[in-house]
Amino acid sequence: MLLTDLQKQLASLETELENAKSSGNYLIGVRIERSPAGGSASKGAKESCKYARLRAGRGKLLQNGKKSLYIPIEKIAEYQAACDRGKQIQQLERQIERIKTQIGMSQRSQYRRWTEKNHQQHKAPKFPRPVTLDNAEVSTVDPPIAPATSAAILVLYRQSPHSPVHAVAAEIWQGNQKVVEVKPMHCMGMRADKVTDYIKVLLVDLNRRYSVLRFEDVVREIPVQQCPLIPCPLKHS
C-alpha cells in the first residue's frame, strides 16, 4: 500500500475514534454479567427477574476499586452501550497503532533508499565511449513543453551521506522553475526515526498545499556551514 494511502487511512481512523469517544460514555476491558435472582426469591422472580454486574477484565479494576460492581436493572442498557462503545474504541486504537507502524516502516525504508541513492551518486559516473562521426553536422532542437506539475525536492543539511542530519528543508519545482522554498528546521539531537517522522509530516503538509505525492529520488544535500538558521551552533560564525 502506498504511503499516501496509509496516511489517508490513518486520518480516517483517527476521526472515527474521536467521534466514537465523543458520542457517549465508554468502558474498556469491562463486560456485563447477567444472572437470575437467587436465594429466597420466588420461583417466578428467579425465572423472570435478573440483576447485572460489571466485571473488569484481567489486570483492571472498576471505579469502586474492585473487580465487579452491581448495576440497577434499568441501567443495564446504558452500561451495555458503554461496553460496546469501549470495544469499538479499543479496536480503532489497535488499527491506528498498526497503521502507524506500517507508516513508520515505509518512511524508514524510503529514508534508507534516499541515503543509498545519494551515496551512489557520489561515485565516479561511468559514461559510454564517445562516438566520433567524421564530417557530421549535429543540430539541436527544443524539447516539447511538458505539462506543469509540482515536484518536491528534499533538502538535507549534513556533512556527508553517513553524517547525522543537521536540518531538513524542501523545495517545490514546476518544470525548470523553483516556485517554493520551505525554510529549514533543525534536527540536531534527533534520531534517524525521528527525522523520518518529521519528513513524513513535511510531505503530508506539501501534499495538502501542492498535491505532491512523494519526494523526488534526488536528494539535495547542503553542508552544515551553509545552514541559514540563526542562531546555529554548528555553523561557522
N, C-alpha and C positions, 0 to 999 in steps of 0.2 A: 504494500500500500504506500502511496506517495506521502511525503511529509506533510504537504498541504491538506491532504485528505485526513490525516491523523489529527492535525491541528483543528480542522473544522469539526471533526467528531468530538474532540475534547471540549471545544467551546459549547457544543450542543448538550453534551452530558453535564457540564457544569451548570448550564442554565436550567436543565431539568432537575438537577439536585437542589438548586436554590428554590425552585418552585415547590418541590416536594417538602422542603424544610419549612417554608412559609405558609403551607396550606393547612397546618394544624399541629397539635402536639404529636410527638412520636416517641416510641420506646424501642431501643435497640438491644437485642440479646435477651428479650423478655417474651414469654408466652403466657397464654391464658389456659388454666386447667378448670374444667367444669366437672362437678360431682353432685350426685343427688343428695338430698337431705338424709341424715342418718340418726343414730341414737334413738331417742324416744319419739321421733316424729311418726306420724301416722303413715299407713301404707300408701295412701293417696299422695301425701306430701313427698314420700320417698320416690314415687314414680313421676310426679309432675314438677315439683319444686326443685330447683338446682341452685347451688351457690357457685361462685367462681373465685379464683385467686390468681394473682400474678405470680409467676415463677421465674426467677432470674436464671440466666444461663451460667455455665461454668466460669468461675472467676469473677462474677459480677454480684453486686448487691443492689437492692432496691433503696428507695429514699428512706425507708424506715430502718435501714442498716441490716436487714435480714434478707434471706433468700426468697421469701414468699410474703404475699400480702393479700388478705381477703378483700374483695370488692363487692359493692352492692349490686343486686341483680339488675337494677335499672341503669347501671353504668357499664354493663358488660359490652354493649355495642360500642360505646365510646372508647373503652380501653382496647377492644379488638381492632378498631380503626387505627389507634395509635400504634399497636403492634405491627399491623400490616404496613403502615407508613414507614415504620422503622426498618422493616425488611427491605422495602423498596429503596430507602436511603442507603442502607448497607450495600445492596447490590450495585447502586450507582457509584458509590465510593470505590468499590473494588474495580469496576470498569474504568473509572477515571485513573486510578493508580496503574492499571495495566496499560492504558493508552499513554500515560506519561512515561512509563518505562520504555515503550516502543519508540516514542519521540526521542527520548534521550539516546537510545541505541542508534537511531537513524542519524541524529545530529553528530554523535561521536564518530560514526562511520564516515559521514560526509566531511567532517573536520580532518580525519586521517587522510582521506583522498586528496583534500586540498593541500595538505602538508606534503604528501608524497609527490603529487604532480608538480608542486612548486620546487621541490628538491630536485626533481628530474630536469626541470628547466635550467638549473644551474650547470648541468653537464654540458660539455662542448657539443654543439649540434653537429650532426653529420649531414653533409649536403651531397647530392649526387654529382658525379663528374660533369663539368660543363661540356656542352656540345658546341663545337666550332663549325659554323657554316660559312664557307668561303663566299664572299661577294653577295651575302644575303642581306636584304633590307627588311627590317622588322618595324612594323607600325604598331602603335598603341591606340587603343580606343577606351572611352569611358565605360565603366560598368553600368548596367541598368540600375535604376533607382530602386532601392529596397523599401518596403513598407516601413513606416515609422513605428517602431516598437521600443519599449523601455527595457533596458538591460541593467542589472545590478552587479556592481563590482565590489568585492570585499577588499578592504584596505587594512592591513596589519602593520603596526609599528613594532618591529623587533629587529634584533641584530642579525639573526640567521634563521633558516627554517627550523632549526632544532632549539632555538632560544625561546624562553617564555615570552608570551605576547605582552607587550607594554601597553598598547592601546588599540582600540578597534574603531574603524570608521567605515564609510561606504560611499559609493558614487553611483549616480543614475545617468546612463548614457542613452541617447537616441541617435542611432546611426553613428556618425563621426563627431557628434557634439555632446559634451558633458553638460547636463542640464541641472543636476542637483549634487550638492556635496553634503553628506551627513557628518556633522562635527565628531571628532574622536571622543572616546570615553576611556579613561584609564582603567586598566585591568591588572594593575600591579598587585601581587599577592594572591591573585585568583588561580585556582587550579584549572587544569585543562577542561574538566567537565563544566565548571562554572563559566569559563569563557565560551564554551559551546552553547550553554544555556542563554547567554547574552546574545550570541549571534542568532540564535533561534528567535528571540524576542525582536531583534533588529529586523530579521527577514519578515516576520509577521507584520510589523509596522510598515515596511516598504510594500508588502503585498496589499495592505489596506489602502495605502496612499497612491501607489503607482501600478498596482496589479502585476507586479513581478512575482514569479513563482519560485525562483531559485537564484542563487548567486552564480555568476559565470565561473567556468572551470579555472580561469586565470585569476590568481590572487595577486593583488598589488602589495608589495612589501616595501616599507619605508624605514630607514634607520631611525633608531630611537632619538638621535640628536636632532632630527627634524620634526619631532613632536611639537605641534603648535600650542598645546595646552600650557597655560600659565596659572599658577606655578607648576613646574615639573621637576621633581628631584633628580631624575636621571638625565636631564638634558643639560648639555654644557652651557654655562652662562656666558 
